[in-house]
Amino acid sequence: MLEVFHEHQDVFQLKELEKICPKSKGITPMSVKEVLQSLVDDNLVRFEKIGSSNYYWSFPSQAAVTRKRTLEGIEREIESLKRRKINNGAALEEAATLRTGGAEREKTSGRYRCEGEDPVRRHGGGPQVQGM
């Protein structure tokens, strides 16, 4: 349907689009209004209510500007995420260098572990079930 706007480069009312779109683009007449509303919601077609009439239009230059703005927004978001990744990596490295007691923890945990012995078996096995 967007092609209809770009081919004709004109302003349309809903009734005109309901006549043109089924013939030229094969869109069922019942779904023209829904498709048009989704294009308006996506900012691909402009809409203006003047008096009691609704007018719809979209020009190729307008579509290019919309795509350019979307691309610029995505590029800004990518740059922001890259900076955030770098900051998080630096914070992670700093936290790793500040972490102390690694060797002490290894010694302490070794004290409670017997080499080659299963701790569950050493203390009499798992839970005992009575009455079976």
Secondary structure, DSSP 8 states (H G I E B T S, - for coil): -HHHHHHH-S-B-HHHHHHHHHHHT---GGGHHHHHHHHHHTTSSEEEEETTEEEEE--HHHHHHHHHHHHHHHHHHHHHHHHHHHHHHHHHHHHHHH---HHHHHHHHHHT--TT--HHHHTT-S------
